[in-house]
């Protein structure tokens, strides 16, 4: 921070009270709470607000604006792990994915519990013999839990290996080889401890019930092979587990459908510019010691050479890169529209180069865009910064402040002081376009000539090309090297990649929820198939009796399929009301679709019903092939 003047020559933001760019971190004294610290700092905070209000840059603001500023509150946030916008933007989505992962884990555990119940039924005679020979039930339960724990630990190790492979793939939604996401995916002791804890808890939680069921058979009936009543109790538990699995898988399918529709809706949003065959990259001449005048000359030379390069239709630049979440704002005064009370006069603004709107494919609906005429200096900019004489506004700004009137020729000024002049002339109106992100509402925007800036710094170049992006990037690097071999070309990407990158959070949630939904459905279907197959094996005698009494193969098949669909229906009946409640928790992550969207719910129910039908077909076919004489031979 002490080298701010050297890093950005000509722009000394340390002396600008109304320009905020520094984050302050503090460490609490032992025994002091955040609330106590906030109360101690409150008088200082209020005095600083008053200093701002007394500052000459704020003194002339309308009373409503000053009152709104005075209502600011001091907020203290935990910063033990730093303050990261990347973390803040991903906190809620990652909790959503954690919930989905927990759902898949529950279904998998339900399947394991069903397998343990089936295995316990097969080992019923063994357990009865052990009990008859004097083994205690406690020792048998401990043995079965140890077996469950070994299974869980093996699964946990496999999960860690899969996570180490999949985590970098998840981060690819947010970065690229040039600018990777600022997150480490290497497992540490916390991850290992978490995996160990989850494995242990699932082993104990889902292995205990099967262990208890398997170690309490009636010894005499079991030794006589009279186990139908015991198996019936286990069958009811297994069916309850399967119905629960179906319910959880339906919840995950509904969530996956909602998130996939969100991404589809976002990709269909009109961003206001033509993204095809448009590439971008960022350069910062000030890092190589360029003073502001030299930065302007470099920018002009770069645009001239790029525009003359083969395969380039046009080239321009902007100070703020679009769809990156960054923004610059400024309060303005508008000719013919005095601020009323605390009316919001804050606008987004972006200095851009000549031909910017033509290059971006943003139509000029009135007036003109910038050209070589717009290079001289004029009025003071925000906080005494860059001077501008002309401005281009978007349609939202024009409609908000001028209605149906023509804004061309009207004037604006920086700051809210009504006594200051308004020397900046509106020379054009352009169609609305997205600024910070695809899912953000269209906002009021001001565009100023970059070549009029007093202290230009880094800028993003946009190139409209007729060549494939790979060839265009090679041309870009060659042109930059010709002007300055030591100046790096940062974050080269197409605008289509930029749009996709800006939706990294939504794409990650949609992709992972779809994977979890598909995996959950597969596990639920496997569990349903297992229960039906075991049920057919358990009811072989009953099926033989039915067929001996005249039941047809089709009747037997329908009996099994009906039971499979009944279990699925029970799970669906549990899930649909729960989906309505859980939908409210993810509503903030959706776009263009309601959390209780009936089409998504119906599609998920239909899909789950279809796969449940398929799960019942093999057991039903096996049941229909039972020979009555073979089944009745054991009666």
C-alpha positions in Angstrom: 0.0 0.0 0.0 2.9 2.3 0.7 4.0 1.9 -3.0 0.6 2.9 -4.3 2.0 6.0 -6.1 4.7 3.9 -7.8 2.3 1.1 -8.8 -0.3 3.5 -10.2 1.6 6.7 -11.1 -0.6 9.7 -11.5 -3.4 8.3 -9.3 -3.0 8.8 -5.6 -6.1 7.2 -4.1 -4.7 7.4 -0.6 -5.7 11.1 -0.4 -9.2 10.6 -1.7 -11.6 10.2 1.2 -14.6 9.3 -0.9 -12.7 6.5 -2.8 -12.7 3.2 -0.9 -10.3 0.4 -2.0 -8.6 -0.8 1.2 -9.9 -3.7 3.4 -9.1 -3.4 7.1 -8.4 -6.4 9.3 -8.1 -6.4 13.0 -7.4 -9.0 15.7 -9.5 -9.0 18.8 -7.9 -8.9 22.2 -8.3 -12.0 24.3 -11.6 -12.0 26.0 -13.1 -9.3 23.8 -16.2 -10.2 21.7 -17.0 -8.9 18.3 -20.0 -7.0 19.7 -17.8 -5.3 22.3 -15.3 -4.3 19.7 -18.1 -2.9 17.5 -19.5 -0.8 20.3 -16.0 0.5 21.1 -15.5 1.5 17.4 -18.9 2.9 16.9 -18.1 6.5 18.0 -15.0 6.6 15.8 -17.0 5.3 12.9 -19.7 8.0 13.4 -17.0 10.7 13.5 -15.5 9.5 10.3 -19.0 9.6 8.6 -19.4 13.1 9.8 -15.9 14.0 8.4 -17.1 12.7 5.0 -20.3 14.6 5.2 -18.4 17.8 6.0 -15.9 17.1 3.1 -16.2 19.6 0.2 -16.9 16.6 -2.1 -20.0 15.7 0.0 -21.1 19.1 1.3 -23.2 20.0 -1.7 -25.0 16.7 -1.9 -28.8 16.8 -1.6 -30.2 16.3 1.9 -31.6 12.9 1.0 -28.3 11.5 -0.2 -26.5 12.8 2.9 -29.1 11.3 5.2 -28.8 7.9 3.4 -25.0 8.0 3.8 -25.3 8.9 7.5 -27.4 5.8 8.0 -24.5 3.5 7.2 -23.8 1.0 9.9 -20.5 -0.5 11.2 -20.5 -4.3 10.5 -17.8 -6.6 11.8 -17.4 -9.9 10.0 -15.3 -12.9 11.0 -12.1 -13.1 9.0 -10.2 -16.0 10.5 -9.8 -17.4 7.0 -9.6 -14.1 5.2 -12.4 -12.3 3.2 -12.9 -13.8 -0.2 -15.6 -12.9 -2.7 -15.0 -16.3 -4.3 -15.8 -18.0 -0.9 -18.9 -15.8 -0.4 -20.3 -16.5 -3.8 -19.9 -20.3 -3.3 -21.0 -20.7 0.3 -24.7 -21.3 -0.4 -24.2 -23.4 -3.6 -21.7 -25.7 -1.8 -24.1 -26.2 1.1 -26.7 -27.2 -1.5 -24.3 -29.7 -3.0 -23.4 -30.9 0.5 -27.0 -31.7 1.1 -27.2 -33.5 -2.2 -24.1 -35.5 -1.4 -25.7 -36.4 2.0 -28.8 -37.6 0.2 -26.7 -39.9 -2.0 -24.8 -41.1 1.1 -28.1 -41.9 2.8 -29.3 -43.9 -0.2 -26.0 -45.8 -0.4 -26.2 -46.5 3.3 -29.8 -47.7 2.9 -28.6 -50.1 0.2 -25.8 -51.4 2.4 -28.3 -51.9 5.3 -30.6 -53.9 3.0 -27.6 -56.0 1.9 -26.7 -56.6 5.5 -30.3 -57.6 6.3 -30.3 -60.0 3.4 -26.9 -61.4 4.5 -28.2 -61.6 8.1 -31.2 -63.6 6.9 -28.9 -66.0 5.0 -26.8 -66.4 8.2 -29.8 -66.9 10.5 -29.0 -70.5 11.1 -25.3 -69.7 11.8 -26.4 -67.0 14.4 -28.9 -69.4 16.0 -26.2 -72.1 16.3 -23.8 -69.6 17.9 -26.5 -68.5 20.4 -27.4 -72.1 21.2 -23.7 -72.8 21.9 -23.5 -70.0 24.4 -22.3 -67.0 22.4 -23.6 -63.7 23.8 -25.7 -61.4 21.6 -23.3 -58.5 22.4 -20.3 -60.4 20.9 -22.3 -61.2 17.8 -23.4 -57.6 17.3 -19.8 -56.4 17.8 -18.6 -58.8 15.1 -21.3 -57.6 12.6 -20.5 -54.0 13.4 -16.8 -54.6 12.8 -17.7 -56.1 9.4 -19.8 -53.0 8.6 -17.0 -50.7 9.7 -14.5 -52.4 7.4 -17.0 -51.9 4.5 -17.5 -48.2 5.4 -13.7 -47.5 5.7 -13.1 -49.2 2.3 -15.8 -47.0 0.8 -14.4 -43.9 2.5 -10.9 -44.6 1.0 -12.4 -45.1 -2.4 -14.4 -41.8 -2.0 -11.2 -39.9 -1.1 -9.5 -41.2 -4.2 -12.5 -40.2 -6.3 -12.7 -36.8 -4.7 -9.0 -36.1 -5.4 -9.7 -36.8 -9.1 -13.1 -34.9 -9.3 -12.3 -31.8 -7.3 -10.1 -30.2 -10.0 -12.8 -30.9 -12.5 -15.2 -28.9 -10.3 -12.8 -26.0 -10.2 -12.6 -26.0 -14.0 -16.0 -24.3 -14.0 -14.5 -21.2 -12.5 -11.1 -20.9 -14.0 -8.9 -21.7 -17.0 -5.2 -22.5 -17.5 -4.4 -18.8 -17.7 -6.3 -17.8 -14.6 -7.0 -20.9 -12.3 -9.5 -20.7 -9.5 -7.8 -19.6 -6.2 -8.5 -22.8 -4.3 -6.4 -25.8 -3.3 -7.9 -29.2 -3.8 -5.2 -31.2 -2.1 -6.7 -33.3 0.8 -5.4 -32.3 4.2 -5.8 -33.7 7.7 -9.2 -32.0 8.1 -10.5 -33.8 5.0 -9.1 -37.1 6.2 -10.6 -36.6 9.6 -14.0 -35.7 8.1 -13.9 -38.8 5.8 -13.0 -41.0 8.8 -15.8 -39.6 11.0 -18.4 -40.0 8.3 -17.3 -43.5 7.5 -17.4 -44.5 11.2 -20.8 -42.8 11.8 -22.4 -44.4 8.8 -21.1 -47.8 9.7 -22.5 -47.5 13.2 -25.7 -45.8 12.2 -26.7 -48.2 9.4 -25.0 -51.3 10.6 -26.6 -51.4 14.0 -30.1 -52.2 13.0 -29.2 -55.1 10.7 -26.9 -56.4 13.4 -29.6 -56.3 16.0 -32.1 -58.0 13.6 -29.6 -60.7 12.7 -28.8 -61.6 16.3 -32.2 -62.0 17.7 -33.7 -65.0 15.9 -35.8 -67.5 17.8 -33.3 -70.3 18.1 -35.6 -73.3 17.9 -37.7 -72.2 14.9 -34.5 -71.1 13.1 -32.8 -74.4 13.7 -36.0 -76.1 12.4 -35.9 -73.8 9.3 -39.2 -72.2 10.4 -38.1 -68.7 9.6 -40.9 -67.1 7.6 -42.2 -64.9 10.5 -38.7 -63.7 11.2 -38.0 -63.0 7.5 -41.4 -61.2 7.3 -40.3 -58.7 9.9 -37.0 -58.1 8.1 -38.9 -57.7 4.8 -41.0 -54.9 6.2 -37.9 -53.0 7.4 -36.2 -53.5 3.9 -39.3 -52.1 2.2 -39.3 -49.1 4.5 -35.7 -48.5 3.6 -36.4 -48.7 -0.1 -39.3 -46.3 0.1 -37.1 -43.9 1.9 -34.4 -44.3 -0.8 -37.0 -43.6 -3.5 -38.1 -40.5 -1.7 -34.6 -39.1 -1.3 -33.7 -39.9 -5.0 -36.9 -38.1 -6.1 -35.8 -35.0 -4.1 -32.4 -35.0 -5.8 -34.0 -35.5 -9.2 -36.3 -32.5 -8.7 -33.4 -30.4 -7.5 -31.3 -31.5 -10.5 -34.1 -30.6 -12.9 -34.5 -27.1 -11.3 -30.8 -26.4 -11.5 -30.5 -27.6 -15.1 -33.4 -25.4 -16.1 -31.8 -22.5 -14.3 -28.6 -22.9 -16.4 -30.7 -23.3 -19.6 -32.6 -20.1 -18.8 -29.4 -18.2 -18.0 -27.7 -19.3 -21.3 -30.8 -18.1 -23.1 -30.5 -14.6 -21.6 -29.9 -11.8 -24.1 -26.6 -10.3 -22.8 -27.0 -7.4 -25.2 -23.9 -8.0 -27.3 -22.9 -10.6 -29.9 -20.6 -13.1 -28.2 -19.8 -15.2 -31.3 -16.3 -14.6 -32.8 -15.5 -12.1 -30.1 -12.3 -12.6 -28.1 -10.9 -10.6 -25.2 -7.7 -10.2 -23.2 -6.4 -7.8 -20.6 -3.1 -5.8 -20.5 -1.8 -3.4 -17.9 1.0 -1.2 -19.2 1.3 0.5 -15.8 2.9 -2.7 -14.5 5.8 -2.1 -16.9 6.2 1.5 -15.7 4.1 3.2 -18.4 2.9 6.7 -17.2 -0.7 7.7 -18.2 0.2 9.5 -21.5 2.3 6.5 -22.6 -0.6 4.1 -21.6 -2.9 6.1 -23.9 -0.4 5.9 -26.7 0.1 2.2 -26.2 -3.7 1.6 -26.3 -4.1 3.6 -29.5 -1.2 1.8 -31.2 -2.5 -1.6 -30.1 -6.0 -0.9 -31.5 -4.6 0.4 -34.7 -2.4 -2.7 -35.3 -5.0 -5.1 -34.2 -7.6 -3.5 -36.6 -5.1 -3.9 -39.5 -4.3 -7.5 -38.6 -5.5 -10.2 -41.0 -8.8 -11.8 -39.9 -9.7 -8.9 -37.6 -13.0 -7.1 -38.3 -12.6 -4.5 -35.6 -11.0 -4.0 -32.2 -11.7 -1.8 -29.2 -11.2 -1.7 -25.4 -12.9 -1.2 -22.1 -11.7 -0.3 -18.6 -14.0 -2.7 -16.8 -14.1 -6.3 -18.1 -17.7 -7.4 -18.7 -19.4 -10.3 -16.8 -16.5 -10.5 -14.3 -18.5 -9.2 -11.3 -16.5 -6.0 -11.3 -18.0 -2.5 -11.5 -17.4 1.2 -11.1 -20.1 3.5 -9.9 -20.5 7.3 -9.7 -23.3 9.7 -8.6 -24.3 12.1 -11.2 -26.5 15.2 -11.7 -28.7 15.3 -14.8 -29.9 18.3 -16.7 -33.6 18.7 -16.3 -33.9 16.1 -13.6 -33.0 17.4 -10.2 -32.6 14.7 -7.5 -35.7 14.4 -5.3 -35.0 13.5 -1.6 -32.8 10.5 -1.4 -33.4 9.4 -5.1 -30.7 7.0 -6.2 -28.5 8.8 -8.8 -25.7 6.3 -8.7 -24.8 4.8 -12.1 -22.5 2.2 -13.4 -19.8 3.6 -15.7 -17.1 2.2 -18.0 -14.5 4.0 -20.1 -14.4 2.4 -23.5 -12.4 2.9 -26.7 -13.4 4.1 -30.2 -15.6 1.7 -32.1 -16.5 -0.2 -28.9 -20.2 -0.6 -29.6 -19.5 -1.7 -33.2 -17.0 -4.3 -32.0 -19.3 -5.6 -29.3 -22.3 -5.7 -31.5 -24.3 -3.3 -29.3 -26.6 -1.2 -31.5 -26.5 2.6 -31.2 -30.2 3.5 -31.1 -29.7 7.3 -31.0 -26.8 9.6 -31.7 -23.3 8.3 -32.2 -20.6 6.3 -30.5 -17.1 7.5 -29.7 -14.4 8.3 -32.3 -11.1 10.1 -32.6 -12.8 13.5 -31.8 -13.3 12.4 -28.2 -9.7 12.6 -26.9 -9.3 16.0 -25.4 -9.8 16.8 -21.7 -12.8 18.5 -20.1 -14.8 18.3 -16.9 -13.6 16.8 -13.6 -14.5 13.2 -13.1 -15.6 11.2 -10.0 -13.6 12.2 -6.9 -11.6 14.7 -8.9 -10.4 11.9 -11.3 -10.7 11.5 -15.1 -12.0 14.4 -17.2 -14.7 13.8 -19.8 -16.6 15.9 -22.3 -19.0 13.4 -23.8 -20.9 10.3 -22.6 -23.0 7.6 -24.2 -25.8 6.2 -22.1 -27.9 3.0 -22.3 -31.6 2.8 -22.9 -32.4 2.1 -19.2 -30.7 5.4 -18.2 -32.5 7.3 -20.9 -35.9 6.0 -20.1 -35.4 6.5 -16.3 -34.4 10.1 -16.5 -35.8 11.4 -19.9 -38.8 9.2 -20.6 -39.8 9.5 -24.2 -37.8 12.8 -24.7 -34.6 12.8 -26.7 -31.6 12.8 -24.4 -29.1 13.7 -27.1 -27.5 17.0 -26.3 -28.5 17.0 -22.6 -25.8 17.3 -20.0 -24.7 15.6 -16.9 -22.1 16.2 -14.2 -20.3 14.1 -11.6 -21.3 14.4 -7.9 -24.5 15.5 -6.3 -23.7 19.1 -5.7 -26.4 21.1 -7.6 -24.1 24.2 -7.7 -21.4 22.5 -9.8 -21.6 22.7 -13.6 -22.8 19.9 -15.8 -20.3 20.0 -18.7 -20.6 16.4 -20.1 -22.8 16.1 -23.2 -24.9 13.0 -24.0 -23.9 12.1 -27.6 -25.5 8.6 -27.9 -27.9 6.1 -26.6 -27.1 2.3 -26.9 -29.1 -0.8 -26.4 -29.0 -2.3 -22.9 -26.4 -4.9 -22.2 -25.2 -6.9 -19.2 -22.4 -5.5 -17.1 -21.5 -7.4 -14.0 -23.1 -10.8 -14.6 -25.7 -12.7 -16.7 -28.2 -13.1 -13.9 -28.0 -9.5 -12.8 -30.8 -7.1 -13.8 -30.0 -4.6 -16.5 -28.7 -1.5 -14.8 -28.2 2.1 -15.8 -24.9 2.6 -17.5 -22.6 5.4 -18.6 -19.9 5.0 -21.2 -17.0 7.5 -21.4 -14.1 7.7 -23.8 -11.1 5.8 -22.4 -8.7 8.1 -24.2 -10.0 11.0 -22.2 -9.1 9.4 -18.9 -6.5 11.4 -16.8 -5.0 8.3 -15.3 -5.7 5.2 -17.5 -4.6 1.9 -16.1 -5.3 -1.7 -17.2 -7.8 -2.3 -19.9 -9.5 -5.2 -21.6 -9.3 -5.4 -25.4 -12.2 -6.9 -27.4 -11.5 -8.2 -30.9 -14.1 -9.1 -33.5 -12.6 -11.8 -35.7 -13.5 -13.9 -38.7 -10.9 -16.5 -37.8 -11.2 -19.4 -35.3 -10.3 -18.1 -31.7 -7.0 -20.1 -31.6 -5.6 -18.3 -34.7 -6.9 -14.9 -33.4 -5.1 -15.4 -30.0 -1.9 -16.1 -31.8 -2.3 -12.8 -33.8 -3.1 -10.9 -30.6 0.1 -12.2 -28.8 2.2 -11.4 -31.9 0.9 -7.8 -32.0 1.4 -7.2 -28.3 5.0 -8.6 -28.5 5.7 -6.2 -31.4 4.7 -3.3 -29.2 6.2 -4.5 -25.9 7.8 -8.0 -25.7 7.7 -7.8 -21.9 4.0 -7.0 -21.5 2.0 -10.1 -20.5 -1.3 -10.9 -22.2 -3.7 -11.9 -19.3 -6.9 -14.0 -19.4 -7.3 -14.5 -23.1 -10.7 -16.1 -23.8 -13.7 -15.9 -26.1 -16.8 -14.1 -25.0 -18.7 -17.3 -25.1 -16.1 -18.7 -22.6 -16.5 -15.6 -20.6 -20.3 -16.0 -20.4 -19.9 -19.7 -19.4 -17.2 -18.7 -16.9 -19.6 -16.1 -15.3 -22.1 -18.9 -14.8 -19.5 -21.2 -13.2 -21.4 -21.4 -10.0 -24.7 -22.3 -11.6 -23.0 -24.7 -14.0 -21.2 -26.5 -11.1 -24.4 -26.8 -9.1 -26.4 -28.1 -12.1 -23.8 -30.6 -13.2 -23.1 -32.0 -9.7 -26.8 -32.1 -8.8 -27.5 -34.0 -12.1 -24.7 -36.4 -11.2 -26.0 -36.9 -7.7 -29.5 -37.2 -9.0 -28.5 -39.9 -11.5 -26.4 -41.7 -8.9 -29.2 -41.6 -6.3 -31.7 -42.9 -8.8 -29.4 -45.8 -9.8 -28.8 -46.7 -6.2 -32.5 -46.5 -5.4 -33.4 -48.7 -8.4 -30.7 -51.2 -7.3 -32.1 -51.2 -3.8 -35.7 -51.7 -5.2 -34.5 -54.5 -7.4 -32.8 -56.2 -4.5 -35.8 -56.1 -2.3 -38.1 -57.4 -5.0 -35.7 -60.2 -5.9 -35.4 -61.3 -2.3 -39.1 -61.0 -1.9 -39.6 -63.4 -4.8 -37.1 -65.8 -3.4 -38.8 -65.6 0.0 -42.3 -66.1 -1.5 -41.4 -69.0 -3.8 -43.8 -71.4 -1.9 -46.6 -68.9 -2.0 -46.1 -68.3 -5.7 -46.1 -72.1 -6.3 -49.4 -72.4 -4.4 -51.0 -69.6 -6.4 -49.9 -71.1 -9.7 -51.1 -74.6 -8.5 -54.5 -73.0 -7.8 -54.8 -71.6 -11.3 -52.9 -68.3 -11.3 -51.4 -67.4 -14.7 -47.8 -66.3 -15.3 -49.2 -62.8 -16.3 -51.0 -62.6 -12.9 -47.7 -63.4 -11.0 -45.8 -60.9 -13.1 -48.3 -58.2 -12.4 -48.3 -59.0 -8.6 -44.6 -58.4 -8.4 -44.6 -55.3 -10.6 -47.5 -53.9 -8.6 -45.6 -54.3 -5.4 -42.5 -52.6 -7.0 -44.7 -49.7 -8.1 -46.4 -49.5 -4.7 -43.0 -49.1 -3.0 -42.1 -46.3 -5.5 -45.4 -44.6 -4.9 -44.9 -44.6 -1.2 -41.5 -42.9 -1.7 -43.0 -40.4 -4.1 -45.8 -39.6 -1.7 -43.2 -38.8 1.0 -41.0 -36.8 -1.4 -43.5 -34.5 -3.1 -44.5 -32.6 0.1 -40.9 -32.5 1.3 -39.9 -31.0 -2.1 -42.2 -28.1 -1.6 -40.6 -27.3 1.7 -37.0 -27.8 0.6 -37.6 -25.8 -2.6 -37.7 -22.6 -0.5 -34.1 -23.3 0.7 -32.8 -23.3 -2.9 -35.0 -20.6 -4.4 -32.3 -18.0 -4.3 -30.1 -20.2 -6.5 -32.8 -20.5 -9.2 -33.4 -18.3 -12.2 -36.5 -18.2 -14.4 -38.1 -21.3 -12.7 -40.2 -21.6 -9.5 -38.9 -23.8 -6.7 -42.2 -25.8 -6.9 -42.3 -25.9 -10.7 -45.0 -28.5 -11.6 -43.3 -29.5 -14.9 -40.0 -30.3 -13.2 -41.8 -32.3 -10.4 -43.9 -34.2 -13.0 -40.9 -35.1 -15.1 -38.9 -36.3 -12.1 -41.9 -38.4 -10.9 -42.4 -39.9 -14.4 -38.7 -40.8 -14.7 -38.6 -42.4 -11.2 -41.8 -44.3 -11.9 -40.4 -45.6 -15.2 -37.2 -46.9 -13.7 -39.1 -48.4 -10.8 -41.1 -50.3 -13.3 -37.9 -51.5 -15.0 -36.6 -52.5 -11.6 -39.5 -54.8 -11.1 -39.4 -56.6 -14.4 -36.5 -59.1 -13.8 -37.9 -60.3 -10.4 -41.4 -60.5 -12.0 -40.1 -62.6 -14.8 -38.3 -64.9 -12.4 -41.5 -65.3 -10.3 -43.5 -66.2 -13.4 -41.0 -69.0 -14.2 -41.5 -70.8 -10.8 -42.6 -74.4 -11.3 -45.5 -75.3 -8.9 -44.2 -78.8 -8.4 -40.7 -77.6 -7.4 -42.1 -75.0 -5.1 -44.6 -77.4 -3.4 -42.1 -80.2 -3.0 -40.8 -78.6 0.3 -44.3 -78.2 1.8 
